[in-house]
Amino acid sequence: MQTGELNGYHYIYKPGQEPSSKILLLLHGTGGSELDLLGFAEAVDSSAGVISLRGNVSESGHARFFRRLAEGVFDEEDVARRSGDIAAFVRLAKEKHGFGDAEIIAVGFSNGANVASAVLALHPGTLDGAILMRAMVTVRSPGIRAADLTGAAGPKVLLLSGKEDSLVPKENAIELGSILSELSSRPIAHVWLDAGHGLTGEDLAQAKEWLTLNFK
């Protein structure tokens, strides 16, 4: 396992078992670190490569991937800029670590899932798939529009929402599912769990099953 700095992000990198192994791009929640989802990734697919980022935006000392104005109210221009930074990071990491042929699947929780959804919408081709846990809509401004992927196969997406999530309103999660569905011809998998905002064993089970079915 290696550590490094690239495009303003501190990260951990672990190669996959094979040169063409899929790479799980891990994106933690508010106040987390690049260590948070390593165990989750290992349990989901121990043969996959892992590249785990630390958010480089500080909110009262808590690491995040973009700024927010209040709980659930995001700085949309910052979302657009930071998602571009992550897309650039992925390109640079491919060159540096030589995994250009690997499929890149984001695994994000809360703030990390939100920035991953912005990467999907604003920077097509960066991600081959995404597991988004407790995500919500990040960008609504008409001046910041999602990419037009009409006719493209597009990324595969698993959206895991909590029925009792006090931070992500149900209608917001449903709206995000609709937005993601419009990005490509692939239907997304939106699963509602008997959970709040925190992760559960069912998140792991659903993520593992979905990854196995969709990425060989």
Backbone bond lengths (Angstrom), bond angles and torsions (degrees), N, CA, C in turn:
res aa  C-N    CA-C-N  psi(-1)  N-CA   C-N-CA  omega(-1)  CA-C   N-CA-C  phi
1 M - - - 1.464 - - 1.527 108.91 -
2 Q 1.323 116.26 131.35 1.454 121.94 -176.60 1.523 110.09 -114.95
3 T 1.339 115.89 153.43 1.459 120.64 172.46 1.518 108.13 -120.22
4 G 1.322 116.33 155.24 1.450 119.22 -179.97 1.515 111.87 -167.67
5 E 1.330 115.25 179.81 1.456 124.13 175.87 1.519 107.17 -128.16
6 L 1.330 116.19 132.24 1.456 120.16 -178.03 1.528 109.07 -154.36
7 N 1.311 116.48 127.04 1.460 123.06 178.41 1.530 112.63 52.00
8 G 1.335 115.34 36.54 1.459 120.16 176.67 1.515 114.96 87.02
9 Y 1.332 118.24 4.07 1.465 121.76 -178.91 1.527 110.96 -116.04
10 H 1.332 115.12 132.57 1.457 119.80 166.76 1.525 107.11 -81.88
11 Y 1.342 117.03 138.25 1.461 118.58 -176.29 1.522 111.83 -149.27
12 I 1.321 114.07 163.33 1.460 123.78 173.09 1.522 107.29 -115.12
13 Y 1.322 116.34 136.95 1.464 120.75 178.08 1.523 110.61 -128.43
14 K 1.323 115.49 130.61 1.459 122.32 173.59 1.518 107.52 -127.96
15 P 1.340 118.42 118.55 1.467 119.81 179.56 1.526 111.47 -63.80
16 G 1.324 115.39 154.16 1.455 120.17 173.52 1.512 111.20 -75.26
17 Q 1.327 115.93 172.06 1.465 120.13 -178.22 1.520 112.79 -69.43
18 E 1.332 116.42 -25.45 1.459 121.97 176.66 1.531 108.39 -124.61
19 P 1.348 117.84 152.75 1.468 120.19 -178.88 1.525 113.69 -56.63
20 S 1.337 117.27 -31.61 1.464 120.40 -178.43 1.526 112.61 -97.61
21 S 1.335 116.72 13.38 1.465 119.69 -179.59 1.520 110.90 -59.18
22 K 1.325 115.53 150.17 1.457 119.41 174.61 1.528 109.57 -63.14
23 I 1.316 115.81 153.01 1.461 122.18 178.18 1.524 108.70 -115.23
24 L 1.318 117.00 126.20 1.461 122.18 175.91 1.524 108.33 -93.97
25 L 1.339 116.55 117.47 1.453 122.74 178.83 1.527 107.38 -92.59
26 L 1.322 117.35 108.16 1.458 122.07 -172.36 1.523 110.81 -93.84
27 L 1.335 115.56 130.11 1.461 122.44 -176.53 1.525 108.95 -132.87
28 H 1.317 116.52 109.75 1.468 123.04 -171.51 1.520 112.51 -77.05
29 G 1.332 115.21 172.66 1.457 121.72 176.45 1.516 111.69 -88.70
30 T 1.329 116.82 175.77 1.469 122.20 -179.17 1.529 110.97 -55.40
31 G 1.334 115.05 130.72 1.453 120.63 178.60 1.507 114.13 82.47
32 G 1.325 116.90 2.80 1.460 120.74 -179.59 1.523 112.32 -91.63
33 S 1.309 114.19 -164.22 1.460 120.35 179.07 1.513 109.14 -149.93
34 E 1.320 115.01 177.99 1.461 121.01 179.85 1.526 112.45 -66.86
35 L 1.323 117.55 -8.70 1.464 121.13 179.73 1.531 112.80 -87.48
36 D 1.333 116.78 -20.14 1.464 121.51 -166.78 1.523 114.77 -58.25
37 L 1.319 117.85 -43.40 1.463 121.32 -171.35 1.522 113.52 -102.53
38 L 1.342 117.46 9.48 1.466 119.66 -179.00 1.529 111.31 -63.25
39 G 1.331 117.08 -43.44 1.463 120.06 179.09 1.513 111.70 -65.80
40 F 1.312 116.71 -38.12 1.465 121.58 177.51 1.526 109.34 -61.63
41 A 1.325 117.03 -47.04 1.462 120.80 -179.22 1.526 111.47 -62.56
42 E 1.314 116.81 -41.12 1.460 120.83 179.29 1.521 110.32 -62.04
43 A 1.325 116.99 -40.99 1.466 120.94 -179.50 1.524 111.88 -71.84
44 V 1.317 117.15 -32.91 1.464 120.88 -179.98 1.517 111.21 -71.65
45 D 1.330 117.54 -45.63 1.467 121.30 179.82 1.520 109.00 -160.70
46 S 1.318 116.31 98.94 1.463 120.92 -176.05 1.527 112.80 -70.77
47 S 1.334 117.75 -15.88 1.469 120.52 -179.48 1.525 112.81 -88.32
48 A 1.332 117.32 -13.46 1.467 121.00 -177.08 1.521 111.00 -75.59
49 G 1.316 115.31 152.16 1.451 119.65 168.80 1.515 109.73 -74.67
50 V 1.324 116.46 159.21 1.461 121.31 -178.38 1.518 109.19 -135.15
51 I 1.317 115.75 134.68 1.464 120.85 168.61 1.521 106.68 -132.87
52 S 1.319 115.44 116.92 1.468 121.21 -170.79 1.521 109.93 -118.48
53 L 1.332 116.16 123.46 1.457 122.00 -176.31 1.522 111.90 -98.09
54 R 1.336 113.74 151.62 1.466 120.93 169.33 1.532 107.63 -103.08
55 G 1.318 117.33 127.45 1.450 120.57 177.77 1.515 111.28 -57.60
56 N 1.334 117.24 139.64 1.472 120.73 -175.81 1.530 113.13 -109.05
57 V 1.334 116.23 17.94 1.465 121.43 173.58 1.529 107.38 -111.27
58 S 1.333 116.62 129.91 1.467 120.60 -178.45 1.523 110.56 -104.07
59 E 1.319 115.67 128.91 1.462 122.18 173.72 1.524 107.12 -120.56
60 S 1.338 115.49 100.48 1.475 121.30 -176.32 1.521 110.77 53.21
61 G 1.323 115.41 40.55 1.456 120.69 177.79 1.508 115.14 86.15
62 H 1.333 117.72 -1.65 1.458 122.16 -179.78 1.528 109.93 -100.17
63 A 1.319 116.17 127.47 1.459 121.26 -176.97 1.524 111.33 -71.96
64 R 1.338 115.61 133.77 1.456 123.33 175.84 1.529 108.83 -138.53
65 F 1.341 115.45 172.47 1.457 119.88 178.76 1.521 113.52 -100.63
66 F 1.338 118.24 -12.07 1.459 121.94 173.49 1.521 108.57 -160.77
67 R 1.326 115.04 164.52 1.464 120.18 -177.25 1.527 111.14 -79.22
68 R 1.323 115.51 153.68 1.460 120.86 170.44 1.526 108.42 -131.36
69 L 1.313 115.40 155.32 1.453 121.42 -178.09 1.516 111.38 -92.52
70 A 1.326 116.21 -27.59 1.466 123.68 177.06 1.526 106.23 -164.31
71 E 1.335 116.60 176.04 1.463 120.19 177.49 1.528 109.49 -57.62
72 G 1.329 116.68 117.71 1.457 121.17 178.67 1.516 115.01 78.52
73 V 1.332 118.15 3.36 1.470 122.19 178.44 1.516 108.29 -117.86
74 F 1.323 116.59 113.06 1.455 120.63 -170.08 1.527 112.84 -103.71
75 D 1.327 115.62 150.64 1.458 122.80 171.96 1.534 106.04 -79.92
76 E 1.327 116.27 96.80 1.463 120.35 -169.25 1.523 112.78 -67.12
77 E 1.328 117.86 -33.01 1.467 119.40 176.24 1.525 110.12 -65.76
78 D 1.321 116.48 -37.17 1.461 120.01 177.93 1.528 110.34 -69.90
79 V 1.333 117.07 -38.06 1.465 120.52 175.45 1.523 109.71 -56.61
80 A 1.338 117.00 -47.29 1.461 121.27 -178.68 1.528 110.76 -62.16
81 R 1.334 116.72 -43.96 1.464 119.76 -178.39 1.521 111.58 -67.58
82 R 1.323 116.59 -45.44 1.468 119.60 -176.55 1.529 111.74 -69.95
83 S 1.338 117.13 -34.23 1.471 117.88 176.34 1.523 109.96 -65.78
84 G 1.339 116.51 -33.45 1.458 120.01 174.28 1.517 111.88 -65.71
85 D 1.335 116.38 -37.40 1.467 120.16 176.85 1.529 111.36 -62.27
86 I 1.346 116.25 -39.87 1.460 119.42 179.69 1.518 110.72 -69.55
87 A 1.330 117.17 -39.11 1.466 119.59 176.10 1.518 110.67 -60.44
88 A 1.335 116.93 -42.03 1.466 120.55 177.23 1.520 110.83 -65.65
89 F 1.333 116.99 -39.01 1.466 120.63 176.49 1.523 111.03 -57.31
90 V 1.325 117.09 -45.15 1.460 120.51 -179.25 1.520 110.66 -60.77
91 R 1.323 117.60 -43.65 1.472 120.66 178.38 1.520 111.15 -60.78
92 L 1.323 116.89 -45.37 1.459 121.03 -179.01 1.527 111.78 -67.15
93 A 1.332 116.51 -39.48 1.467 120.63 179.86 1.520 111.12 -65.21
94 K 1.337 116.89 -37.66 1.468 120.11 176.53 1.514 110.55 -58.12
95 E 1.329 116.42 -44.12 1.459 121.08 -179.43 1.528 110.96 -68.25
96 K 1.323 115.91 -45.26 1.470 120.02 -175.89 1.519 112.57 -66.40
97 H 1.337 116.57 -41.98 1.470 120.22 -173.48 1.525 113.25 -103.85
98 G 1.321 117.82 -2.78 1.456 121.06 172.36 1.510 115.09 69.86
99 F 1.350 117.52 36.78 1.467 118.32 176.62 1.531 110.79 -113.10
100 G 1.336 115.42 38.21 1.458 120.83 -176.62 1.507 115.18 -60.99
101 D 1.334 118.20 -24.66 1.467 121.18 -179.52 1.526 113.12 -89.95
102 A 1.317 116.93 -6.02 1.461 120.28 -176.07 1.524 111.01 -79.87
103 E 1.336 115.81 150.57 1.455 120.68 172.07 1.533 108.57 -80.08
104 I 1.324 115.96 136.63 1.460 121.62 -177.48 1.526 108.67 -106.05
105 I 1.333 115.69 118.96 1.465 121.24 179.67 1.528 108.64 -119.73
106 A 1.317 116.70 117.01 1.466 120.28 176.28 1.523 109.69 -73.18
107 V 1.329 115.59 139.72 1.466 122.42 171.31 1.523 105.65 -124.47
108 G 1.335 116.06 103.59 1.453 119.50 -174.01 1.512 112.58 -123.29
109 F 1.329 114.64 145.79 1.466 121.10 176.32 1.526 108.83 -120.97
110 S 1.331 117.03 129.38 1.465 123.87 173.70 1.533 110.14 54.49
111 N 1.331 119.84 -115.34 1.458 121.14 -179.33 1.528 112.04 -57.76
112 G 1.326 116.94 -36.00 1.466 120.69 177.14 1.513 112.04 -67.55
113 A 1.340 117.01 -37.71 1.470 120.74 176.09 1.518 110.42 -67.71
114 N 1.333 116.74 -36.32 1.461 120.43 179.79 1.523 111.73 -64.42
115 V 1.337 116.54 -44.29 1.459 117.96 179.91 1.530 110.54 -70.31
116 A 1.328 117.42 -31.57 1.467 120.13 176.59 1.521 110.52 -64.80
117 S 1.344 117.19 -38.94 1.463 119.23 178.57 1.523 110.67 -65.60
118 A 1.336 117.24 -33.81 1.465 120.50 176.71 1.526 111.18 -68.43
119 V 1.325 117.04 -37.60 1.466 120.13 175.49 1.525 110.12 -62.00
120 L 1.329 116.68 -43.09 1.467 120.89 178.09 1.527 110.71 -57.92
121 A 1.339 116.09 -45.21 1.455 120.81 -173.36 1.519 113.35 -77.52
122 L 1.322 116.84 -38.26 1.459 120.45 -170.29 1.521 114.19 -101.82
123 H 1.335 117.05 -15.98 1.468 119.93 -175.51 1.526 110.15 -135.37
124 P 1.331 116.05 68.60 1.478 120.57 -177.17 1.520 111.46 -59.56
125 G 1.333 114.18 144.82 1.453 120.44 179.86 1.514 113.74 93.14
126 T 1.341 117.43 -14.39 1.464 120.36 179.07 1.520 111.09 -71.21
127 L 1.329 116.45 -43.09 1.464 122.23 -175.60 1.523 110.35 -116.02
128 D 1.321 115.33 139.93 1.469 120.90 173.69 1.521 111.32 -89.27
129 G 1.316 116.06 -18.83 1.455 120.64 179.85 1.510 110.28 -168.49
130 A 1.326 115.49 171.96 1.461 119.68 179.52 1.521 110.17 -157.67
131 I 1.326 114.75 140.11 1.462 123.30 169.97 1.520 105.89 -110.46
132 L 1.326 116.18 109.05 1.459 122.11 -173.41 1.523 109.31 -109.58
133 M 1.318 116.62 113.05 1.461 121.87 -175.74 1.523 110.09 -109.20
134 R 1.358 115.83 117.43 1.466 124.86 179.81 1.535 111.31 63.70
135 A 1.306 115.44 43.72 1.471 121.20 -179.88 1.515 111.36 -88.78
136 M 1.343 115.28 158.82 1.453 121.72 175.57 1.526 109.48 -141.58
137 V 1.325 116.75 170.59 1.465 121.61 -178.89 1.524 109.51 -65.06
138 T 1.335 116.24 132.87 1.471 120.47 -178.62 1.516 113.36 -107.17
139 V 1.337 117.73 -31.98 1.467 120.90 -172.50 1.523 110.42 -127.62
140 R 1.344 115.98 123.18 1.465 120.78 176.50 1.527 112.59 -124.81
141 S 1.325 118.39 -18.27 1.460 121.37 -175.21 1.519 111.74 -59.03
142 P 1.343 118.01 135.12 1.461 120.19 -179.38 1.518 113.29 -63.09
143 G 1.334 117.73 -23.65 1.458 119.82 179.35 1.513 113.81 -78.39
144 I 1.332 117.08 -10.26 1.472 121.04 179.26 1.517 106.24 -119.64
145 R 1.302 116.10 94.79 1.457 119.70 -170.36 1.523 111.34 -105.14
146 A 1.325 114.56 149.85 1.465 120.31 175.72 1.522 109.34 -69.61
147 A 1.324 115.33 155.49 1.453 121.01 178.42 1.526 110.44 -67.02
148 D 1.323 115.48 149.90 1.459 121.06 176.36 1.520 108.44 -92.80
149 L 1.322 116.69 107.68 1.466 121.09 -177.87 1.514 111.08 -111.16
150 T 1.312 117.30 27.38 1.455 121.43 -178.55 1.525 110.44 -54.17
151 G 1.308 116.27 125.92 1.455 121.04 178.34 1.520 114.07 89.86
152 A 1.322 117.71 -11.92 1.464 120.05 179.24 1.520 110.09 -88.72
153 A 1.329 115.07 151.64 1.465 118.84 178.32 1.520 110.26 -65.30
154 G 1.337 115.96 -44.54 1.456 120.16 175.55 1.516 113.41 78.23
155 P 1.334 116.25 174.83 1.460 121.69 -177.81 1.523 112.30 -76.21
156 K 1.322 114.96 158.04 1.459 121.36 172.99 1.533 107.84 -93.60
157 V 1.335 116.45 136.76 1.462 119.59 -173.11 1.527 110.96 -135.16
158 L 1.340 115.08 134.39 1.461 122.93 170.26 1.518 107.47 -114.93
159 L 1.326 116.35 121.27 1.460 122.79 178.29 1.520 107.89 -110.03
160 L 1.330 116.40 118.99 1.462 122.27 -178.69 1.522 108.98 -111.58
161 S 1.332 115.98 112.00 1.462 121.82 -177.30 1.519 110.54 -114.34
162 G 1.334 115.90 149.11 1.462 121.06 178.71 1.520 111.25 -96.70
163 K 1.323 116.82 129.74 1.469 120.65 179.28 1.529 111.98 -62.72
164 E 1.326 116.72 -28.41 1.464 121.36 -177.45 1.525 111.66 -110.63
165 D 1.328 117.06 25.14 1.461 121.40 -178.31 1.530 110.00 -71.27
166 S 1.329 117.07 115.77 1.467 121.15 -178.15 1.528 112.14 -81.87
167 L 1.328 117.81 -11.12 1.468 121.27 -177.83 1.521 113.37 -100.48
168 V 1.317 117.15 -23.99 1.466 121.08 -178.82 1.529 108.61 -118.76
169 P 1.329 118.39 103.96 1.466 120.48 178.71 1.527 111.17 -58.64
170 K 1.322 116.01 145.03 1.461 120.68 -177.12 1.520 111.71 -56.22
171 E 1.334 116.97 -43.26 1.468 119.89 -177.53 1.524 111.60 -65.78
172 N 1.347 116.87 -28.96 1.459 120.74 177.88 1.526 110.55 -69.30
173 A 1.337 116.35 -43.99 1.462 120.15 178.62 1.525 110.95 -64.25
174 I 1.332 116.88 -38.51 1.470 120.71 177.52 1.527 110.14 -64.09
175 E 1.340 116.63 -41.76 1.468 120.73 178.10 1.521 110.54 -61.79
176 L 1.323 117.60 -43.07 1.461 120.16 178.24 1.521 110.84 -60.49
177 G 1.322 116.28 -42.37 1.463 119.34 177.92 1.518 111.52 -58.51
178 S 1.323 117.29 -39.78 1.464 121.46 178.89 1.522 110.89 -66.87
179 I 1.333 116.86 -42.09 1.463 120.81 179.19 1.525 110.38 -61.55
180 L 1.323 116.61 -46.10 1.461 120.55 -178.60 1.524 111.40 -65.86
181 S 1.321 116.69 -35.23 1.466 120.60 179.34 1.523 111.59 -63.83
182 E 1.335 116.15 -30.72 1.457 120.70 -178.62 1.530 112.95 -77.37
183 L 1.321 117.37 -10.94 1.457 120.21 -177.22 1.521 113.09 -72.75
184 S 1.324 117.70 -24.74 1.461 119.64 -176.01 1.511 110.14 -156.99
185 S 1.331 114.50 179.44 1.459 119.60 -179.66 1.529 111.98 -82.08
186 R 1.319 117.39 -7.09 1.467 119.92 -179.76 1.530 110.20 -84.07
187 P 1.333 118.63 130.30 1.464 119.14 173.09 1.520 109.82 -71.12
188 I 1.333 117.18 139.08 1.460 118.42 176.77 1.519 109.14 -83.84
189 A 1.310 115.44 158.51 1.467 121.18 174.82 1.530 107.29 -99.09
190 H 1.329 116.99 112.44 1.459 121.14 179.07 1.526 107.63 -112.26
191 V 1.315 116.06 113.24 1.463 122.05 -175.73 1.525 109.24 -115.14
192 W 1.326 115.03 130.49 1.460 121.36 177.07 1.526 109.28 -99.05
193 L 1.323 116.00 124.10 1.459 121.88 -177.20 1.525 110.98 -106.44
194 D 1.328 115.60 152.37 1.465 120.98 172.99 1.522 108.12 -77.08
195 A 1.328 115.47 77.37 1.466 120.78 -172.88 1.513 109.71 -155.00
196 G 1.332 115.28 164.65 1.450 122.17 171.82 1.519 109.15 -94.61
197 H 1.350 115.55 -140.89 1.466 118.42 -178.56 1.530 111.82 -80.95
198 G 1.321 116.83 -24.80 1.462 119.91 -178.64 1.518 112.51 -75.58
199 L 1.333 115.13 158.49 1.456 120.57 -179.96 1.529 110.63 -78.84
200 T 1.324 115.24 151.06 1.460 122.22 -179.77 1.521 109.74 -131.34
201 G 1.311 115.50 174.07 1.459 119.95 175.80 1.515 112.72 -62.22
202 E 1.333 116.89 -26.84 1.460 120.06 178.86 1.528 111.51 -69.55
203 D 1.339 117.18 -31.82 1.468 119.55 173.48 1.523 110.14 -59.21
204 L 1.311 115.78 -45.34 1.459 120.61 179.98 1.522 111.05 -63.47
205 A 1.315 117.08 -45.60 1.463 120.66 -178.81 1.529 111.11 -62.69
206 Q 1.324 117.16 -44.60 1.462 121.06 -179.93 1.522 111.23 -65.65
207 A 1.336 116.39 -42.61 1.465 120.29 -179.65 1.522 111.40 -64.33
208 K 1.313 116.53 -41.95 1.465 120.29 -179.08 1.526 110.81 -65.35
209 E 1.329 117.12 -45.13 1.463 120.73 179.93 1.528 110.80 -63.03
210 W 1.320 116.56 -45.22 1.468 120.79 -178.87 1.525 111.51 -63.63
211 L 1.329 116.43 -44.24 1.466 120.48 -179.42 1.517 110.60 -63.51
212 T 1.320 117.31 -41.39 1.464 121.69 179.58 1.528 111.48 -63.10
213 L 1.327 116.79 -40.32 1.464 121.12 -178.31 1.523 112.87 -73.70
214 N 1.343 116.94 -31.21 1.461 120.03 -170.50 1.517 115.55 -104.65
215 F 1.329 117.49 -19.46 1.464 120.86 -177.92 1.521 108.84 -135.41
216 K 1.299 116.65 107.02 1.466 121.35 -177.37 1.530 110.78 -79.76
